[in-house]
Amino acid sequence: MALQYSRHLWHDYVTGTAAELVAAGIVDAPMLPGQPGTGKTMATYMDGQRVKQGGLARGVRNETYRSIRRQGKDRYEVCMVLPSAEVERRGKQEAAAREQALMAAWQCLTHAGAPSPWIGRVGLDFAICVVRRQHLRLT
């Protein structure tokens, strides 16, 4: 099985077996939960050093932060905080995609001759959902 990546605005999640995560250089083998000196199901690291639960303030996290959760016998999920430049880039990308969907929804409503009460915020939100579903069907 290959590594699975899940992208979010502030974090990336990588799921895979211990061997896959170590081979990709995401974590070192002794960092995985269940190893001597770590918890059974979760381990958190900052700058390569183990951090105890509750010992790290939320705003202190940076790109060296790794949170590793065990999801089965040999399956782990690693949460990695993104650098601020990447967060800013993804935020702009999401805002542009949202604006594009809003414009497509507005065009759908106006070209369909929707009654004026529909051309409000609720109507636009509904049209955005329709446009996204159509886009998902096409891809």
N, CA, C and O atoms as a GROMACS GRO file, in nm:
protein
  556
    1MET      N    1   0.083  -0.119   0.000
    1MET     CA    2   0.000   0.000   0.000
    1MET      C    3   0.087   0.125   0.000
    1MET      O    4   0.194   0.125   0.060
    2ALA      N    5   0.043   0.229  -0.065
    2ALA     CA    6   0.121   0.352  -0.072
    2ALA      C    7   0.076   0.451   0.035
    2ALA      O    8  -0.031   0.436   0.094
    3LEU      N    9   0.159   0.550   0.058
    3LEU     CA   10   0.125   0.655   0.153
    3LEU      C   11   0.003   0.732   0.104
    3LEU      O   12  -0.013   0.755  -0.016
    4GLN      N   13  -0.081   0.772   0.196
    4GLN     CA   14  -0.199   0.853   0.163
    4GLN      C   15  -0.179   0.992   0.221
    4GLN      O   16  -0.148   1.006   0.340
    5TYR      N   17  -0.196   1.094   0.138
    5TYR     CA   18  -0.178   1.232   0.181
    5TYR      C   19  -0.313   1.300   0.188
    5TYR      O   20  -0.398   1.282   0.101
    6SER      N   21  -0.332   1.380   0.292
    6SER     CA   22  -0.452   1.460   0.308
    6SER      C   23  -0.408   1.603   0.336
    6SER      O   24  -0.346   1.631   0.438
    7ARG      N   25  -0.442   1.694   0.242
    7ARG     CA   26  -0.398   1.833   0.256
    7ARG      C   27  -0.506   1.918   0.320
    7ARG      O   28  -0.624   1.906   0.286
    8HIS      N   29  -0.466   2.001   0.413
    8HIS     CA   30  -0.555   2.096   0.479
    8HIS      C   31  -0.486   2.231   0.480
    8HIS      O   32  -0.371   2.243   0.439
    9LEU      N   33  -0.555   2.334   0.527
    9LEU     CA   34  -0.497   2.467   0.523
    9LEU      C   35  -0.374   2.480   0.613
    9LEU      O   36  -0.272   2.533   0.570
   10TRP      N   37  -0.382   2.432   0.736
   10TRP     CA   38  -0.273   2.450   0.832
   10TRP      C   39  -0.185   2.327   0.850
   10TRP      O   40  -0.071   2.339   0.894
   11HIS      N   41  -0.237   2.208   0.815
   11HIS     CA   42  -0.165   2.083   0.838
   11HIS      C   43  -0.172   1.994   0.716
   11HIS      O   44  -0.260   2.009   0.631
   12ASP      N   45  -0.078   1.902   0.707
   12ASP     CA   46  -0.086   1.791   0.614
   12ASP      C   47  -0.088   1.663   0.697
   12ASP      O   48  -0.017   1.652   0.797
   13TYR      N   49  -0.168   1.567   0.656
   13TYR     CA   50  -0.173   1.438   0.722
   13TYR      C   51  -0.121   1.333   0.625
   13TYR      O   52  -0.159   1.330   0.508
   14VAL      N   53  -0.033   1.247   0.674
   14VAL     CA   54   0.021   1.138   0.593
   14VAL      C   55  -0.009   1.009   0.667
   14VAL      O   56   0.022   0.995   0.785
   15THR      N   57  -0.070   0.914   0.599
   15THR     CA   58  -0.106   0.786   0.659
   15THR      C   59  -0.034   0.675   0.584
   15THR      O   60  -0.030   0.674   0.461
   16GLY      N   61   0.023   0.582   0.660
   16GLY     CA   62   0.092   0.470   0.598
   16GLY      C   63   0.146   0.375   0.703
   16GLY      O   64   0.128   0.395   0.823
   17THR      N   65   0.212   0.272   0.657
   17THR     CA   66   0.274   0.177   0.748
   17THR      C   67   0.403   0.237   0.803
   17THR      O   68   0.452   0.338   0.753
   18ALA      N   69   0.455   0.174   0.907
   18ALA     CA   70   0.579   0.222   0.968
   18ALA      C   71   0.692   0.224   0.865
   18ALA      O   72   0.766   0.321   0.856
   19ALA      N   73   0.704   0.118   0.788
   19ALA     CA   74   0.812   0.109   0.689
   19ALA      C   75   0.800   0.219   0.584
   19ALA      O   76   0.900   0.278   0.544
   20GLU      N   77   0.677   0.248   0.538
   20GLU     CA   78   0.657   0.351   0.437
   20GLU      C   79   0.692   0.489   0.490
   20GLU      O   80   0.757   0.568   0.421
   21LEU      N   81   0.648   0.519   0.613
   21LEU     CA   82   0.675   0.650   0.672
   21LEU      C   83   0.824   0.671   0.697
   21LEU      O   84   0.876   0.781   0.676
   22VAL      N   85   0.893   0.567   0.741
   22VAL     CA   86   1.037   0.576   0.767
   22VAL      C   87   1.112   0.589   0.635
   22VAL      O   88   1.205   0.669   0.624
   23ALA      N   89   1.073   0.510   0.534
   23ALA     CA   90   1.140   0.515   0.404
   23ALA      C   91   1.123   0.652   0.337
   23ALA      O   92   1.213   0.698   0.267
   24ALA      N   93   1.009   0.716   0.359
   24ALA     CA   94   0.984   0.848   0.300
   24ALA      C   95   1.054   0.959   0.378
   24ALA      O   96   1.059   1.073   0.332
   25GLY      N   97   1.108   0.927   0.494
   25GLY     CA   98   1.179   1.027   0.575
   25GLY      C   99   1.087   1.118   0.654
   25GLY      O  100   1.129   1.223   0.701
   26ILE      N  101   0.964   1.079   0.670
   26ILE     CA  102   0.868   1.161   0.744
   26ILE      C  103   0.891   1.149   0.894
   26ILE      O  104   0.884   1.249   0.965
   27VAL      N  105   0.918   1.028   0.941
   27VAL     CA  106   0.949   1.005   1.083
   27VAL      C  107   1.064   0.905   1.092
   27VAL      O  108   1.095   0.835   0.996
   28ASP      N  109   1.126   0.899   1.209
   28ASP     CA  110   1.225   0.795   1.237
   28ASP      C  111   1.156   0.681   1.310
   28ASP      O  112   1.057   0.704   1.380
   29ALA      N  113   1.205   0.560   1.296
   29ALA     CA  114   1.142   0.442   1.357
   29ALA      C  115   1.124   0.455   1.508
   29ALA      O  116   1.019   0.415   1.557
   30PRO      N  117   1.221   0.508   1.584
   30PRO     CA  118   1.201   0.518   1.729
   30PRO      C  119   1.093   0.619   1.770
   30PRO      O  120   1.051   0.620   1.886
   31MET      N  121   1.047   0.703   1.678
   31MET     CA  122   0.945   0.803   1.709
   31MET      C  123   0.804   0.746   1.709
   31MET      O  124   0.712   0.809   1.763
   32LEU      N  125   0.785   0.630   1.650
   32LEU     CA  126   0.650   0.574   1.634
   32LEU      C  127   0.590   0.530   1.767
   32LEU      O  128   0.662   0.477   1.852
   33PRO      N  129   0.460   0.551   1.785
   33PRO     CA  130   0.394   0.504   1.907
   33PRO      C  131   0.409   0.353   1.922
   33PRO      O  132   0.405   0.278   1.823
   34GLY      N  133   0.426   0.308   2.045
   34GLY     CA  134   0.445   0.167   2.072
   34GLY      C  135   0.591   0.130   2.090
   34GLY      O  136   0.622   0.022   2.140
   35GLN      N  137   0.681   0.219   2.050
   35GLN     CA  138   0.824   0.195   2.069
   35GLN      C  139   0.861   0.231   2.213
   35GLN      O  140   0.789   0.307   2.277
   36PRO      N  141   0.970   0.178   2.266
   36PRO     CA  142   1.011   0.212   2.402
   36PRO      C  143   1.030   0.363   2.418
   36PRO      O  144   1.097   0.427   2.338
   37GLY      N  145   0.970   0.418   2.522
   37GLY     CA  146   0.981   0.560   2.551
   37GLY      C  147   0.873   0.646   2.489
   37GLY      O  148   0.870   0.767   2.510
   38THR      N  149   0.783   0.584   2.414
   38THR     CA  150   0.671   0.658   2.356
   38THR      C  151   0.540   0.601   2.408
   38THR      O  152   0.538   0.495   2.470
   39GLY      N  153   0.431   0.673   2.383
   39GLY     CA  154   0.300   0.623   2.423
   39GLY      C  155   0.257   0.506   2.337
   39GLY      O  156   0.319   0.477   2.235
   40LYS      N  157   0.151   0.439   2.378
   40LYS     CA  158   0.103   0.324   2.301
   40LYS      C  159   0.035   0.365   2.171
   40LYS      O  160   0.050   0.298   2.069
   41THR      N  161  -0.040   0.475   2.176
   41THR     CA  162  -0.119   0.511   2.059
   41THR      C  163  -0.085   0.647   1.999
   41THR      O  164  -0.126   0.676   1.887
   42MET      N  165  -0.011   0.732   2.071
   42MET     CA  166   0.018   0.866   2.020
   42MET      C  167   0.152   0.915   2.070
   42MET      O  168   0.191   0.888   2.184
   43ALA      N  169   0.222   0.989   1.986
   43ALA     CA  170   0.348   1.052   2.024
   43ALA      C  171   0.358   1.186   1.952
   43ALA      O  172   0.323   1.197   1.834
   44THR      N  173   0.406   1.289   2.023
   44THR     CA  174   0.418   1.422   1.967
   44THR      C  175   0.562   1.468   1.978
   44THR      O  176   0.627   1.448   2.081
   45TYR      N  177   0.612   1.532   1.871
   45TYR     CA  178   0.750   1.578   1.866
   45TYR      C  179   0.757   1.720   1.814
   45TYR      O  180   0.678   1.761   1.728
   46MET      N  181   0.853   1.796   1.868
   46MET     CA  182   0.880   1.931   1.821
   46MET      C  183   1.032   1.945   1.815
   46MET      O  184   1.100   1.920   1.915
   47ASP      N  185   1.084   1.985   1.702
   47ASP     CA  186   1.229   1.995   1.682
   47ASP      C  187   1.300   1.862   1.710
   47ASP      O  188   1.413   1.860   1.757
   48GLY      N  189   1.232   1.751   1.681
   48GLY     CA  190   1.290   1.619   1.700
   48GLY      C  191   1.287   1.570   1.844
   48GLY      O  192   1.331   1.458   1.872
   49GLN      N  193   1.237   1.651   1.937
   49GLN     CA  194   1.230   1.613   2.079
   49GLN      C  195   1.086   1.578   2.116
   49GLN      O  196   0.992   1.643   2.070
   50ARG      N  197   1.070   1.477   2.198
   50ARG     CA  198   0.936   1.434   2.241
   50ARG      C  199   0.875   1.541   2.330
   50ARG      O  200   0.942   1.598   2.416
   51VAL      N  201   0.747   1.567   2.309
   51VAL     CA  202   0.672   1.664   2.388
   51VAL      C  203   0.561   1.588   2.459
   51VAL      O  204   0.486   1.513   2.396
   52LYS      N  205   0.551   1.606   2.590
   52LYS     CA  206   0.446   1.538   2.665
   52LYS      C  207   0.311   1.602   2.636
   52LYS      O  208   0.302   1.719   2.598
   53GLN      N  209   0.205   1.523   2.655
   53GLN     CA  210   0.070   1.570   2.630
   53GLN      C  211   0.040   1.692   2.717
   53GLN      O  212   0.061   1.690   2.838
   54GLY      N  213  -0.009   1.798   2.653
   54GLY     CA  214  -0.042   1.920   2.725
   54GLY      C  215   0.079   2.009   2.750
   54GLY      O  216   0.065   2.116   2.809
   55GLY      N  217   0.195   1.967   2.708
   55GLY     CA  218   0.315   2.045   2.733
   55GLY      C  219   0.348   2.144   2.624
   55GLY      O  220   0.450   2.214   2.633
   56LEU      N  221   0.265   2.153   2.522
   56LEU     CA  222   0.292   2.241   2.409
   56LEU      C  223   0.172   2.330   2.384
   56LEU      O  224   0.062   2.281   2.359
   57ALA      N  225   0.194   2.460   2.391
   57ALA     CA  226   0.086   2.554   2.364
   57ALA      C  227   0.051   2.550   2.216
   57ALA      O  228   0.138   2.526   2.132
   58ARG      N  229  -0.074   2.574   2.184
   58ARG     CA  230  -0.122   2.563   2.047
   58ARG      C  231  -0.048   2.658   1.952
   58ARG      O  232  -0.016   2.619   1.840
   59GLY      N  233  -0.021   2.780   1.993
   59GLY     CA  234   0.042   2.877   1.906
   59GLY      C  235   0.192   2.856   1.887
   59GLY      O  236   0.253   2.924   1.804
   60VAL      N  237   0.252   2.766   1.961
   60VAL     CA  238   0.396   2.745   1.956
   60VAL      C  239   0.436   2.650   1.843
   60VAL      O  240   0.553   2.642   1.808
   61ARG      N  241   0.342   2.581   1.788
   61ARG     CA  242   0.372   2.480   1.685
   61ARG      C  243   0.433   2.545   1.561
   61ARG      O  244   0.390   2.653   1.518
   62ASN      N  245   0.532   2.479   1.505
   62ASN     CA  246   0.593   2.526   1.380
   62ASN      C  247   0.612   2.407   1.287
   62ASN      O  248   0.561   2.298   1.314
   63GLU      N  249   0.684   2.427   1.177
   63GLU     CA  250   0.695   2.320   1.077
   63GLU      C  251   0.774   2.198   1.124
   63GLU      O  252   0.778   2.098   1.052
   64THR      N  253   0.836   2.202   1.242
   64THR     CA  254   0.906   2.084   1.294
   64THR      C  255   0.813   1.997   1.380
   64THR      O  256   0.854   1.892   1.428
   65TYR      N  257   0.689   2.042   1.398
   65TYR     CA  258   0.590   1.969   1.480
   65TYR      C  259   0.543   1.843   1.407
   65TYR      O  260   0.509   1.847   1.289
   66ARG      N  261   0.542   1.732   1.478
   66ARG     CA  262   0.490   1.605   1.426
   66ARG      C  263   0.405   1.540   1.535
   66ARG      O  264   0.450   1.523   1.649
   67SER      N  265   0.284   1.505   1.501
   67SER     CA  266   0.197   1.430   1.590
   67SER      C  267   0.168   1.297   1.522
   67SER      O  268   0.114   1.295   1.411
   68ILE      N  269   0.201   1.188   1.587
   68ILE     CA  270   0.188   1.055   1.526
   68ILE      C  271   0.084   0.976   1.604
   68ILE      O  272   0.096   0.958   1.725
   69ARG      N  273  -0.017   0.928   1.533
   69ARG     CA  274  -0.123   0.847   1.595
   69ARG      C  275  -0.122   0.708   1.532
   69ARG      O  276  -0.110   0.692   1.411
   70ARG      N  277  -0.136   0.610   1.618
   70ARG     CA  278  -0.146   0.472   1.570
   70ARG      C  279  -0.289   0.447   1.528
   70ARG      O  280  -0.382   0.482   1.601
   71GLN      N  281  -0.309   0.387   1.412
   71GLN     CA  282  -0.443   0.360   1.361
   71GLN      C  283  -0.469   0.213   1.336
   71GLN      O  284  -0.566   0.178   1.269
   72GLY      N  285  -0.388   0.130   1.388
   72GLY     CA  286  -0.403  -0.014   1.370
   72GLY      C  287  -0.275  -0.080   1.412
   72GLY      O  288  -0.189  -0.018   1.474
   73LYS      N  289  -0.261  -0.205   1.377
   73LYS     CA  290  -0.142  -0.278   1.418
   73LYS      C  291  -0.015  -0.218   1.360
   73LYS      O  292   0.083  -0.200   1.432
   74ASP      N  293  -0.015  -0.187   1.229
   74ASP     CA  294   0.103  -0.129   1.167
   74ASP      C  295   0.065  -0.013   1.075
   74ASP      O  296   0.121   0.001   0.966
   75ARG      N  297  -0.028   0.068   1.119
   75ARG     CA  298  -0.074   0.182   1.039
   75ARG      C  299  -0.069   0.306   1.128
   75ARG      O  300  -0.114   0.304   1.242
   76TYR      N  301  -0.012   0.416   1.073
   76TYR     CA  302   0.006   0.538   1.150
   76TYR      C  303  -0.039   0.658   1.069
   76TYR      O  304  -0.033   0.657   0.946
   77GLU      N  305  -0.084   0.763   1.140
   77GLU     CA  306  -0.118   0.890   1.078
   77GLU      C  307  -0.027   0.996   1.138
   77GLU      O  308  -0.019   1.010   1.260
   78VAL      N  309   0.042   1.071   1.053
   78VAL     CA  310   0.133   1.175   1.098
   78VAL      C  311   0.075   1.310   1.059
   78VAL      O  312   0.042   1.334   0.943
   79CYS      N  313   0.062   1.399   1.158
   79CYS     CA  314   0.015   1.536   1.135
   79CYS      C  315   0.138   1.626   1.132
   79CYS      O  316   0.217   1.627   1.226
   80MET      N  317   0.153   1.701   1.024
   80MET     CA  318   0.268   1.791   1.009
   80MET      C  319   0.217   1.933   0.988
   80MET      O  320   0.136   1.958   0.899
   81VAL      N  321   0.265   2.027   1.071
   81VAL     CA  322   0.227   2.167   1.057
   81VAL      C  323   0.304   2.226   0.939
   81VAL      O  324   0.422   2.197   0.920
   82LEU      N  325   0.236   2.308   0.860
   82LEU     CA  326   0.297   2.367   0.742
   82LEU      C  327   0.368   2.498   0.775
   82LEU      O  328   0.331   2.566   0.871
   83PRO      N  329   0.468   2.533   0.697
   83PRO     CA  330   0.532   2.664   0.714
   83PRO      C  331   0.432   2.776   0.683
   83PRO      O  332   0.338   2.756   0.606
   84SER      N  333   0.452   2.893   0.741
   84SER     CA  334   0.356   3.003   0.725
   84SER      C  335   0.344   3.047   0.579
   84SER      O  336   0.235   3.087   0.537
   85ALA      N  337   0.450   3.040   0.501
   85ALA     CA  338   0.442   3.077   0.360
   85ALA      C  339   0.348   2.983   0.285
   85ALA      O  340   0.272   3.027   0.198
   86GLU      N  341   0.353   2.854   0.316
   86GLU     CA  342   0.266   2.756   0.251
   86GLU      C  343   0.121   2.776   0.294
   86GLU      O  344   0.030   2.761   0.213
   87VAL      N  345   0.100   2.810   0.421
   87VAL     CA  346  -0.036   2.836   0.470
   87VAL      C  347  -0.094   2.956   0.396
   87VAL      O  348  -0.211   2.954   0.356
   88GLU      N  349  -0.014   3.060   0.379
   88GLU     CA  350  -0.060   3.180   0.308
   88GLU      C  351  -0.092   3.148   0.163
   88GLU      O  352  -0.193   3.195   0.110
   89ARG      N  353  -0.007   3.068   0.097
   89ARG     CA  354  -0.030   3.030  -0.042
   89ARG      C  355  -0.158   2.949  -0.056
   89ARG      O  356  -0.238   2.974  -0.147
   90ARG      N  357  -0.180   2.853   0.034
   90ARG     CA  358  -0.302   2.771   0.027
   90ARG      C  359  -0.426   2.854   0.058
   90ARG      O  360  -0.532   2.832  -0.001
   91GLY      N  361  -0.413   2.949   0.150
   91GLY     CA  362  -0.526   3.036   0.182
   91GLY      C  363  -0.568   3.118   0.061
   91GLY      O  364  -0.687   3.132   0.034
   92LYS      N  365  -0.470   3.173  -0.011
   92LYS     CA  366  -0.500   3.250  -0.132
   92LYS      C  367  -0.562   3.160  -0.239
   92LYS      O  368  -0.654   3.200  -0.310
   93GLN      N  369  -0.511   3.038  -0.249
   93GLN     CA  370  -0.562   2.943  -0.347
   93GLN      C  371  -0.708   2.907  -0.316
   93GLN      O  372  -0.790   2.900  -0.407
   94GLU      N  373  -0.739   2.883  -0.188
   94GLU     CA  374  -0.877   2.852  -0.149
   94GLU      C  375  -0.970   2.970  -0.173
   94GLU      O  376  -1.083   2.952  -0.219
   95ALA      N  377  -0.922   3.091  -0.143
   95ALA     CA  378  -1.004   3.210  -0.164
   95ALA      C  379  -1.033   3.230  -0.313
   95ALA      O  380  -1.145   3.266  -0.350
   96ALA      N  381  -0.934   3.205  -0.397
   96ALA     CA  382  -0.955   3.217  -0.542
   96ALA      C  383  -1.054   3.113  -0.591
   96ALA      O  384  -1.140   3.143  -0.675
   97ALA      N  385  -1.043   2.990  -0.540
   97ALA     CA  386  -1.137   2.884  -0.581
   97ALA      C  387  -1.278   2.918  -0.535
   97ALA      O  388  -1.375   2.894  -0.607
   98ARG      N  389  -1.291   2.972  -0.414
   98ARG     CA  390  -1.422   3.011  -0.361
   98ARG      C  391  -1.482   3.123  -0.447
   98ARG      O  392  -1.602   3.120  -0.478
   99GLU      N  393  -1.400   3.221  -0.484
   99GLU     CA  394  -1.447   3.331  -0.567
   99GLU      C  395  -1.490   3.282  -0.706
   99GLU      O  396  -1.591   3.327  -0.760
  100GLN      N  397  -1.414   3.189  -0.761
  100GLN     CA  398  -1.447   3.133  -0.892
  100GLN      C  399  -1.580   3.057  -0.885
  100GLN      O  400  -1.663   3.068  -0.975
  101ALA      N  401  -1.600   2.979  -0.778
  101ALA     CA  402  -1.726   2.906  -0.762
  101ALA      C  403  -1.843   3.002  -0.745
  101ALA      O  404  -1.952   2.978  -0.796
  102LEU      N  405  -1.820   3.111  -0.674
  102LEU     CA  406  -1.924   3.211  -0.653
  102LEU      C  407  -1.964   3.276  -0.786
  102LEU      O  408  -2.082   3.297  -0.812
  103MET      N  409  -1.865   3.308  -0.868
  103MET     CA  410  -1.895   3.368  -0.998
  103MET      C  411  -1.968   3.269  -1.090
  103MET      O  412  -2.060   3.307  -1.161
  104ALA      N  413  -1.926   3.143  -1.087
  104ALA     CA  414  -1.994   3.041  -1.168
  104ALA      C  415  -2.138   3.023  -1.121
  104ALA      O  416  -2.229   3.006  -1.202
  105ALA      N  417  -2.158   3.027  -0.990
  105ALA     CA  418  -2.293   3.014  -0.935
  105ALA      C  419  -2.379   3.133  -0.975
  105ALA      O  420  -2.496   3.117  -1.011
  106TRP      N  421  -2.322   3.251  -0.969
  106TRP     CA  422  -2.395   3.372  -1.008
  106TRP      C  423  -2.438   3.363  -1.155
  106TRP      O  424  -2.551   3.398  -1.189
  107GLN      N  425  -2.348   3.316  -1.241
  107GLN     CA  426  -2.382   3.302  -1.383
  107GLN      C  427  -2.490   3.198  -1.403
  107GLN      O  428  -2.579   3.217  -1.486
  108CYS      N  429  -2.485   3.088  -1.328
  108CYS     CA  430  -2.589   2.985  -1.340
  108CYS      C  431  -2.725   3.041  -1.302
  108CYS      O  432  -2.824   3.015  -1.370
  109LEU      N  433  -2.728   3.119  -1.195
  109LEU     CA  434  -2.855   3.174  -1.150
  109LEU      C  435  -2.910   3.278  -1.247
  109LEU      O  436  -3.029   3.278  -1.278
  110THR      N  437  -2.823   3.367  -1.294
  110THR     CA  438  -2.872   3.474  -1.381
  110THR      C  439  -2.911   3.420  -1.518
  110THR      O  440  -3.008   3.468  -1.578
  111HIS      N  441  -2.837   3.323  -1.571
  111HIS     CA  442  -2.871   3.267  -1.702
  111HIS      C  443  -2.994   3.177  -1.696
  111HIS      O  444  -3.064   3.160  -1.796
  112ALA      N  445  -3.021   3.120  -1.582
  112ALA     CA  446  -3.138   3.034  -1.568
  112ALA      C  447  -3.265   3.116  -1.550
  112ALA      O  448  -3.375   3.061  -1.552
  113GLY      N  449  -3.249   3.246  -1.532
  113GLY     CA  450  -3.367   3.331  -1.512
  113GLY      C  451  -3.432   3.306  -1.378
  113GLY      O  452  -3.554   3.306  -1.366
  114ALA      N  453  -3.351   3.283  -1.277
  114ALA     CA  454  -3.403   3.256  -1.143
  114ALA      C  455  -3.478   3.379  -1.092
  114ALA      O  456  -3.437   3.492  -1.118
  115PRO      N  457  -3.588   3.358  -1.020
  115PRO     CA  458  -3.660   3.472  -0.963
  115PRO      C  459  -3.570   3.549  -0.867
  115PRO      O  460  -3.480   3.492  -0.805
  116SER      N  461  -3.595   3.677  -0.855
  116SER     CA  462  -3.506   3.764  -0.777
  116SER      C  463  -3.483   3.720  -0.632
  116SER      O  464  -3.373   3.742  -0.582
  117PRO      N  465  -3.581   3.658  -0.561
  117PRO     CA  466  -3.550   3.614  -0.424
  117PRO      C  467  -3.439   3.509  -0.419
  117PRO      O  468  -3.369   3.497  -0.319
  118TRP      N  469  -3.423   3.434  -0.528
  118TRP     CA  470  -3.319   3.332  -0.530
  118TRP      C  471  -3.180   3.393  -0.544
  118TRP      O  472  -3.081   3.333  -0.504
  119ILE      N  473  -3.173   3.512  -0.601
  119ILE     CA  474  -3.042   3.574  -0.619
  119ILE      C  475  -3.010   3.650  -0.491
  119ILE      O  476  -3.001   3.773  -0.489
  120GLY      N  477  -2.993   3.576  -0.388
  120GLY     CA  478  -2.950   3.626  -0.258
  120GLY      C  479  -2.842   3.533  -0.208
  120GLY      O  480  -2.794   3.447  -0.283
  121ARG      N  481  -2.802   3.549  -0.087
  121ARG     CA  482  -2.694   3.468  -0.032
  121ARG      C  483  -2.731   3.320  -0.031
  121ARG      O  484  -2.648   3.235  -0.064
  122VAL      N  485  -2.856   3.288   0.006
  122VAL     CA  486  -2.898   3.148   0.010
  122VAL      C  487  -2.898   3.090  -0.130
  122VAL      O  488  -2.855   2.976  -0.150
  123GLY      N  489  -2.946   3.167  -0.226
  123GLY     CA  490  -2.946   3.120  -0.363
  123GLY      C  491  -2.806   3.097  -0.417
  123GLY      O  492  -2.782   2.999  -0.487
  124LEU      N  493  -2.714   3.187  -0.383
  124LEU     CA  494  -2.576   3.170  -0.427
  124LEU      C  495  -2.512   3.048  -0.362
  124LEU      O  496  -2.442   2.971  -0.428
  125ASP      N  497  -2.536   3.029  -0.232
  125ASP     CA  498  -2.481   2.911  -0.164
  125ASP      C  499  -2.532   2.783  -0.228
  125ASP      O  500  -2.456   2.688  -0.248
  126PHE      N  501  -2.662   2.781  -0.260
  126PHE     CA  502  -2.720   2.664  -0.325
  126PHE      C  503  -2.657   2.642  -0.463
  126PHE      O  504  -2.623   2.530  -0.499
  127ALA      N  505  -2.641   2.749  -0.538
  127ALA     CA  506  -2.584   2.738  -0.672
  127ALA      C  507  -2.438   2.694  -0.666
  127ALA      O  508  -2.392   2.620  -0.753
  128ILE      N  509  -2.365   2.738  -0.565
  128ILE     CA  510  -2.226   2.695  -0.548
  128ILE      C  511  -2.221   2.544  -0.529
  128ILE      O  512  -2.136   2.476  -0.586
  129CYS      N  513  -2.312   2.491  -0.447
  129CYS     CA  514  -2.318   2.346  -0.425
  129CYS      C  515  -2.346   2.274  -0.557
  129CYS      O  516  -2.286   2.170  -0.585
  130VAL      N  517  -2.437   2.327  -0.637
  130VAL     CA  518  -2.470   2.265  -0.765
  130VAL      C  519  -2.349   2.268  -0.857
  130VAL      O  520  -2.319   2.168  -0.922
  131VAL      N  521  -2.280   2.382  -0.864
  131VAL     CA  522  -2.163   2.395  -0.951
  131VAL      C  523  -2.054   2.298  -0.908
  131VAL      O  524  -1.991   2.235  -0.992
  132ARG      N  525  -2.032   2.287  -0.779
  132ARG     CA  526  -1.928   2.195  -0.729
  132ARG      C  527  -1.963   2.051  -0.762
  132ARG      O  528  -1.875   1.973  -0.800
  133ARG      N  529  -2.091   2.013  -0.748
  133ARG     CA  530  -2.130   1.876  -0.782
  133ARG      C  531  -2.109   1.848  -0.930
  133ARG      O  532  -2.062   1.741  -0.966
  134GLN      N  533  -2.143   1.945  -1.014
  134GLN     CA  534  -2.122   1.928  -1.157
  134GLN      C  535  -1.974   1.915  -1.187
  134GLN      O  536  -1.934   1.833  -1.270
  135HIS      N  537  -1.892   1.994  -1.120
  135HIS     CA  538  -1.747   1.988  -1.141
  135HIS      C  539  -1.693   1.852  -1.097
  135HIS      O  540  -1.607   1.795  -1.165
  136LEU      N  541  -1.741   1.800  -0.984
  136LEU     CA  542  -1.695   1.672  -0.937
  136LEU      C  543  -1.734   1.558  -1.031
  136LEU      O  544  -1.660   1.461  -1.046
  137ARG      N  545  -1.850   1.571  -1.094
  137ARG     CA  546  -1.892   1.470  -1.190
  137ARG      C  547  -1.805   1.472  -1.314
  137ARG      O  548  -1.779   1.368  -1.375
  138LEU      N  549  -1.759   1.590  -1.353
  138LEU     CA  550  -1.678   1.601  -1.474
  138LEU      C  551  -1.536   1.553  -1.455
  138LEU      O  552  -1.474   1.506  -1.549
  139THR      N  553  -1.484   1.563  -1.331
  139THR     CA  554  -1.344   1.523  -1.306
  139THR      C  555  -1.333   1.381  -1.260
  139THR      O  556  -1.222   1.333  -1.236
   0.00000   0.00000   0.00000
